[in-house]
Structures are given as structure tokens and as C-alpha cells.
């Protein structure tokens, strides 16, 4: 945990707290969180909540591979909410990579150069190739130090055949994307996370007597990394913590961690690494600062909408129409925000859902709203948490046909507040789609006025343009928004 004071585009760390909970430990291939692991996690988060409360801090908690892959992840998230009073956002692997990248940019001067970032966690390894803030490649691989320890080195023991088997597994996992990564190339290779910190420290002590007070920016060669990896593999598990620079809490998982980084160095032809002290936590911190900012026109918005736009361009038959619908939907939302109490972050979900409502057409026209839901739910959208992607997917799913119902499994699984959000945003989206029924952007904007429980939507466009079809289509789609706002809606042409 990092507690920090946000100032401008940076932050000042007030305090840090660390507990090694190892949620994925003893879970086979990390398909189920054990009862003891969940208990460790809840206890750790309860402690962190107490510390955060002392500083009156807003809390943003994210869960990565161990939780997102577990069949009982919802049980754990519910326990954390109830027992630790913390809402956990489960994030995708690609979103995890984006946040790590965001954190690293605050720690190292990486402008004007192409970089590759490798972050080794317990359940996954994230690889990002980027030109400063522009991500060219981002992928999460199921190559975590705990995951591979469970598979190849149970209880930290090293069987003679396990090391080459582990290396082959790492190589085969990276193989499908190796050519793309190497083609992009890099000037600098950055590593982050606890495993990389331990390996960087051990490499440093090969040629130095002591570790510097600040490790951020420390460089080490792949040759030194291979030497340290061989030393770790040869050392009995009982003696591993005695190695210079070894973190006492990583002795049992360091073999797998070292093999991951060493193998990637060979496969991707990396000669030297630089260590970043900032990673996921700091990325979440900066991302959270943007989310607390009432101005939605920020970097988070740009990253998220760019991700949605790229998916729309790949799958939508008429992305220009979807862009017009998104513009009109946001216009309606803004007008309603002047009349009702709304959450500005809902505007981002609405814009994304409008851009993506028709991506299901790539599967088929029939029931394309259902296909849109599954495509959005399983796409690697960045800038959103798992919960937010679910909301966006459901808003897109309900842009046509049946209204949201408790008989629908996915809708029923949302909490009451999120159900209301889906109904409200889907209602807006339906009207916005009607307002561009002509698919030519002739409706440029709307103006909404309220008189008691009656809303009047005045449709604006170029002078002399016929809006009759768009007004009719929007009128036919108004029922869901009327129900969500408990009002009646009328549409007219602004004269």
C-alpha cells in the first residue's frame, strides 16, 4: 500500500505498508483461492484500511491475476468489502500493464526513447513496449513467480529436470508474440516489482560491497543476471536466503522468478536492464488521482476512449455512426446533468458503450446486442476496471430490444446502484441512437428543458434539414429513460 498526497501531476509519498499475502499460493494453477489465502488477504487489507483511515485517504484497491483467474473471486471480493470495508476492483492483464507503465513513467526519464517494460508478479508477467506514454504493445502472460513455483518447484525444491522444463514453458508462452516484440525493438529495458528488485540487488552485489540507499535507476547486465540465476538454481533451498542481496521472503519463489527474467532476456535479446522502483501501486495512485478529478477531459478519458475506438473500428460496420451516437449521448447526459444529480464518471461509461454498441455486428446482425456484450466483456479494454467493463458491456447490450430485467443473469448480478446506472445510461443511449437514425449526423445537438416531471428534448441541426425520421425514432426509444427518471419525454425541432 502507498499513501500519498497528490500535487499537480505528481505525488508525495506519506507512508507505505507491505504484507506478503500470496493469494495464489497452494492453488494449483491458480484456479481457486484457498480459505487460508483469503483469510491472509482480508487480514492484510483490514490493517491497511486502518492506516489509510488515519490519513483520511481515499482508497483504491486493485486485484490482479490471482483474483481475476480464481473461480471464487467474487467470494473473496465480497469478503473484503464486508470484513475490511474496502471495494476491490479486479483489473485485466492489459489494464495491469497500462497501470504499471504509468507508474514507471514517474520513476525514470524515458522520454525520446523506445522502451520495453517487464514486470514479474506472483501470477503473471506483464510486457509493454512504449514510446514514452504511447503504448505500442501490451500483454499479460501467465508467467508468475508463484504460479511457476507451484508448477515446477513445489516448496522451493529444484529437481534436475525442472529447470529446463520451466525454461521451455516460458519460451513457448512468449513464442506467439516474440516476433512482434522484437520487430518493435527497444533502446531501454525496464524491470519492476519485488522479484526484479531482488535480482537487481543480487546482480549489483556481484561487483559492489553494499547496496545503494536508492535502487531506482540501478542498471545490471543480462550476463550478470544469467550468473545470478545459475547461482540461485544451484543453491539448496535451505541456503538460498543466505545469498547476498536475497529477500528473505522470496527464497522459495526466486528460482521461478529468476528463470522468467533470464529466459526473457535471452529470447528478446536484451543486454541490459534498468530497475524502476515505481510500478503498479504508483500507477494506480496516479490513475486514482485522475478519477478523483471532476474534469473528465483528462489522460484517463483519452486512454479509455482510444481503446474503445480501436475496438469499434475493428468490429463495427459503421463506426462513424457510432461516433455520432456517442457525441449525442454525451450531449444528452450533459443536459440531464444540469437537471438531475449525475456521476460524471458515468459519462465515460456511456461514451464507451455508445462507441461499442454495434461491435456485435461482426458476429451477425441477429441478436447483435447480445454479441456486443460478450465482445466487450472479453476484449482487452484499457482504462477501465472489471466492474466498469461490465457496466459498459451491459449498457451496450441494452441499446435495443429487451429492457434490463432481473431475469437476465448478468443484470441480476449487479448491485442495486449499478443496475440503476445501466438503466439510466441505456435509456440515454437508446434515444441517442434514434437521433442519428439517418446515419448522417444531421442532428448536431439537443437542448433539454424540464417542467416538473416533464422533459422536452429540442433537436438542433443545420437549417433546412429534415429531422422528422430522427425525432420519430428517438420518440419510439424513450420508454426506458422515462422509467429511469420517472418522467415523460417529448421531442421537438428547435426553431
Secondary structure, DSSP 8 states (H G I E B T S, - for coil): -EEEEEETTEEEEEEE------TTTTSTTTTS--HHHHHHHHHHHHHHHHHHHHTT----EEE-HHHHH-TTHHHHHHHIIIII---EEE--HHHHHHHHHHHHHTTS--TTSEEEEEEE-SS-EEEEEEETTEEEEEEEES--HHHHHHHHSGGG---HHHHHHHHHHHHHHHHHHHHHHHHH--SEEEEESHHHHHHHHHHHTTT-SS--S--TT-EEEHHHHHHHHHHHHHS-TTTGGGSTT--TTSTTTHHHHHHHHHHHHHHTT--EEEE-S--HHHHHHHHHHHHH-S--SSHHHHHHHHHHHHHHHHH-TTHHHHHHHHHHHHHHHHHHHTTS---HHHHHHHHHHHHHTTGGGGT-STTHHHHHHHHHHHS---S--HHHHHHHHHHHHTTSSS---TTSHHHHTS-HHHHHHHHHHHHHHHHHHHHTTTSS--EEEEEEEEETTEEEEEEEESTT---HHHHHHHHHT-HHHHHHHTSEEEEEE--
